Amino acid sequence: MSPELLIQILFYLFGALAIGSGMAVVSVRNTVYSALFLVFCFFNVAILWMLLEAEFLAIILVLVYVGAVMVLFLFVIMMLDIKKVTKSQFKSGYTKAALLIAAAMLVELMMLFGYRMKSQLPADELIRQGESYSNVTEIGMTLFTDYVYAFEVAAVILLVAIVAAIMLTIRKRPENKQIDASKQIHVNPADRFRVVSMDAEKGNGEES
Amino acid sequence: MMETVIYLAWTMAKILAIVLSVVLVVAYLTYFERKVIGFMHARIGPNRVGFLGFKLRGIGQPFADVLKLLTKEIIFPQKANKFLFVIAPMITLATAFAAWAVIPFSDGLVLTDVNAGLIYVLAMTSLGVYGVIIAGWASNSKYALLGALRSAAQIISYEIAMGFALVGVIVAAGTLNLSGIVNGQQGGILNWYFIPLFPLFIVYYISGVAETNRLPFDVAEGESEIVAGFHVEYSGAAFALFFLGEYANMILISALATIMFLGGWLSPIGGDSWLAQPSILWFIAKTSVFLYVYFWLRATLPRYRYDQIMRLGWKVFIPITIVWILVAAVLKVYQIGPWF
């Protein structure tokens, strides 16, 4: 068993798992299972990228989507009181629209592949880089030189999205008992307590 | 063919060696914790269980605990989701061990020396929250769910501060490779990164304590409010797995703090004496100091209130780290000191 064969076997194994879990996301009845299958799908895709030696992209996919985004998804799903879906989501009303979108994306992918195959990329072998080649450095250099404006615009769009999300959900209620932490920290005990010195009571153990 | 098999077997042997030593260290960490806290409370701590009739200051206690936990019955709550209930502790344990793959114990003593080692560790530790959330939901218990939600919010909040603290180290070292980060700190204690990045070092360690849900940030367990939080329904071996995962993560946080801020396996003094040689003993000694601080905090501080935890994470730590990343960038541009 040569290393190339091992990599091929791993590719097909994890590719099949990715597709299978992707199908499971839309077909299982339990919403929590749906979210967990999506996590599993991300994982398999990350492993496929790892096999392509794109380790930075693979780890970032796990770090951002699995480690943060999907946790919030699960968070929300568990907080909501979802009634058990009695039929599979395949039969719900918007399946047709979803299928249409999926078909459009498939056609786009096919066109992209067709264009790529016949022109630039050699289809049969991976372009290998040397041992000292660092994905992270390459991506950083490209992002901050060739695509610096696009990168900054993307950052600003994200910032706007954050501000918008906060503005949409912020509510000031009059009965809000919010605590001002700096006020609490700067409290002076002398303003609140009075230390009283008094003589010891002189009783014979009887209640006065 | 043969070479591939031998390579795979050799890798498996190395993985087994790392996992076994982590498990053994976890076992004696619990003993160490009880002794340290006993000392701080002016008690004796465990002193009964020994080997072959000798008590030896209770040194057999961890094995007695393990045997007890393994022989106890695992109870499934009614209407619990059995599959997820069983798989949650496994997720916690697997992610806690997976991060050890890239930790360099000494020069060259590392399972895989990947270029993106630091973000790999971050990714693996951020996955640990799944074990907590799934356990809380699958238990079908209100205390477990409350504990899981608290823990998830806390881990996500402190991950940001932790990630930013690491950005400062990356700026200083210029690499994501953990061995590279250690090698950037050569030349005695004055060259270690904790001096120029001192605020980030403090923020990193406190975030690490919060990330592992240890005291004083243990509202996820909060015995006095929600019984035991996300693992309230777990017993026996399943509980032992959660316990193992938590302690393995504590050691991981301490090891990472050692590698990134205290020069990993490097010696604090220069010169030619045997003390100045870089070795795994320095790594173990530095890691043990951080572990001791974990127990010191536990014995000293009362539990934080939940809104105070959130305030500390979002309004104090994240601004500090952002400001100090800028400072580190300026230091890097002007090549200040021996560090940059």
Interface residues (C-beta under 8 A of the other chain):
Chain A: M1 S2 P3 L6 V32 L36 V39 E55 F56 I59 I60 V62 L63 V66 G67 A68 V71 L72 L74 F75 M78 M79 S134 N135 V136 I179 A181
Chain B: M1 T4 V5 L84 V114 N115 A116 I119 Y120 L122 A123 S126 L127 V129 Y130 I133 I134 G136 W137 L145 A148 L149 A152 A153 I156 E159 L176 D307 Q308 R311 K315
